[in-house]
Amino acid sequence: MKTSNLFTLLLALALPLVTKAQSDENLMKNEIGTDITVLIDQILSFDDDPFVAPYLSTYQLTYKRHFNRFSARFAIGGNTSSDDAIDDTSGEVYQRTRQDINYRIGVEKHLELSKKWNFYYGLDFRHSINNANNPFHFQNGGWRRGYDRKSYTVGIAPIIGIDFRISDRVALQTEANFVAYLTKLTEQPIIMQISEDPSQDMPSTDLIEDRSSGTNFNAPNFLVLTIRL
């Protein structure tokens, strides 16, 4: 079962319990949530397009602690994948893997628009770690080329969001952000000789390092189901 669907199932199982609990606002300081975009996409999508990459949640689990004047917020998520690449010449099988871990921590402030709608804004610190290993990316000139790639990104992101209250305890949320980020990437080439007499010189095995920075605006493209406890 996918991670995002597991969190959704846990929230669904907890929903009957929390809705029967005492609805005193002073007791509902904790809020947990999960991105249900993948679940909605699976329900509404009748014809998957193989040329369109599936949606992957950046943060599967969210948590907020509400205080009188502001709320502290935290979210974490990740994705992992593994597949095989086959060398048609030798028949050898090589495993390609990828892992992504993302988390954010920040603060936000709510403005009540009506009994059902709230607007909120805030600021996040964000950190992402990405690792990818591919020993068989392509082959050329008698050499098989791959890589072991690692990167991390840190950023600061002002956010704005909207909150629809289904009940005193249950809500749907989405938000936009503008992030300024710094990224460091290292890549170790993986080189293997596959011909007794290569037509090209051996490619470089020197470690590649790269640093970059930039800004990016992310429009709302996800939906989070939350429960206050």
C-alpha positions, 0 to 999 in steps of 0.5 A, a space after each residue: 500500500 502506498 504511504 499516502 494511502 496508508 495515512 488516509 486509511 488511518 485518518 479514516 479509521 480515527 474519524 468516527 472516534 474524534 467526531 464523537 469526542 468533546 468539541 471544546 475548542 480549548 481542547 483541540 490544539 493538535 491537528 494532524 493531516 495527510 495529502 489525499 490528492 493521490 487517493 482522489 486522483 485514483 478515484 476520479 481517473 478513468 484513463 491513465 495517460 502513460 506519458 504523464 508522470 503520476 502525482 507524488 506527495 511532497 509531504 504525506 503527513 502534516 502536524 500543527 499545534 495551535 496557540 492563541 495567536 499563531 500555529 506551529 506547523 511541521 510536515 514530512 514526506 518521502 518517496 522511494 523507487 526501484 527498478 531494473 535495467 537490462 543490458 541487451 548485449 550481455 543480459 545482465 540486470 542492474 538495479 536503479 534506486 531513488 530515495 527522496 525525503 522532505 520536511 518543513 517546519 514553520 509558523 502560520 497565522 489564521 484569519 477567519 473569513 466565515 464559519 466554514 472558511 479560513 485564510 492563513 499565511 506563514 513562513 516555512 524552513 524547508 529541507 529536501 534530501 535526494 539520492 539516486 543510484 543508476 549503474 546503467 544510464 547508457 553505453 557508448 564507445 565501449 563503456 557503460 556509464 552510470 552515476 551515484 547522485 546525492 543532493 540536498 536543498 534548503 529553502 525559505 518559503 512564505 506561504 498562503 493557504 485556505 482552510 474549509 471546515 467540514 466540521 469543528 474537527 475536520 477540514 480540507 486545506 490547500 496552499 501556495 508558496 514562494 520558495 527561495 532555495 540553495 541546492 548542492 549536488 554531488 555525482 560520482 560517475 560509475 564507469 565499466 568497460 564492456 568492450 575489449 577494445 573501446 573506441 573511446 578513451 575511458 570517461 572521467 571518474 572525477 567527482 562532480 560537484 555543483 551548487 545552485 540557487 533560485 526561486 520558485 512559485 508553487 501554485 496549489 495542486 494538492 488537498 490535505 485532509 486534517 483532523 483536530 484532536 
